[in-house]
């Protein structure tokens, strides 16, 4: 089963994307750079999250994630969230 990366970004938009995928009943895999131990000690501010879906769910998942979480963070001095 091939998995496709559809999102890379910070915690808040990642959690919104995750909930939207769950509601649409699309299986996903959420991964972070450092993991739970790092987050418990340092907080989620420095953590990046990655969401993967099955290849057959890619098109539908991208539309859902884009709809629910697409915004720019330039006004707050940050990077754009990435929809791959």
C-alpha positions in Angstrom: 0.0 0.0 0.0 1.5 3.3 -1.1 1.2 6.3 1.2 1.3 9.9 0.0 2.3 13.0 2.0 -0.5 15.6 1.8 0.3 18.0 4.7 3.4 19.4 6.4 3.0 22.1 9.1 2.5 23.1 12.7 0.3 21.5 15.3 -3.0 23.5 15.1 -3.5 23.1 11.3 -2.4 19.5 11.5 -5.0 18.7 14.2 -7.7 20.4 12.1 -6.7 18.4 9.1 -6.7 15.2 11.1 -10.2 15.8 12.4 -11.5 16.6 8.9 -10.0 13.4 7.6 -11.5 11.4 10.5 -14.9 12.9 9.8 -14.6 11.9 6.2 -13.5 8.4 7.2 -10.3 8.7 5.3 -7.5 6.6 6.9 -4.4 8.7 7.6 -1.0 8.5 9.3 0.1 11.4 11.4 3.8 11.7 12.1 5.9 14.4 13.9 9.6 15.1 13.7 10.5 14.6 17.3 7.6 12.7 18.9 5.6 12.9 22.2 8.6 13.0 24.5 9.9 16.1 22.9 6.5 17.8 22.9 6.0 17.0 26.6 9.3 18.7 27.5 9.6 21.5 24.9 6.0 22.0 23.7 4.6 21.8 20.3 5.9 25.1 19.1 9.0 23.7 17.4 7.4 20.5 16.2 6.4 19.8 12.5 3.7 17.4 11.7 3.2 15.3 8.5 0.0 13.7 7.3 0.0 10.7 4.9 -2.9 9.0 3.2 -3.3 6.0 1.0 -2.7 6.8 -2.7 -6.3 5.9 -3.6 -7.5 8.5 -1.1 -5.1 11.3 -2.1 -7.4 13.4 -4.3 -10.3 13.5 -1.8 -7.9 14.0 1.2 -6.2 16.9 -0.5 -9.5 18.7 -1.1 -10.6 18.2 2.5 -7.3 19.3 4.0 -7.1 22.3 1.7 -10.6 23.4 2.5 -10.3 23.2 6.3 -6.7 24.3 6.9 -5.5 26.6 4.1 -4.2 29.9 5.4 -1.0 31.9 5.3 0.9 32.8 8.4 2.9 35.7 6.9 1.0 38.2 9.0 2.3 36.5 12.1 5.9 36.3 10.9 5.8 32.6 10.2 6.1 30.2 7.3 3.2 29.1 5.1 1.6 25.8 5.9 2.5 23.3 3.2 0.0 21.3 1.2 2.0 19.0 -1.0 
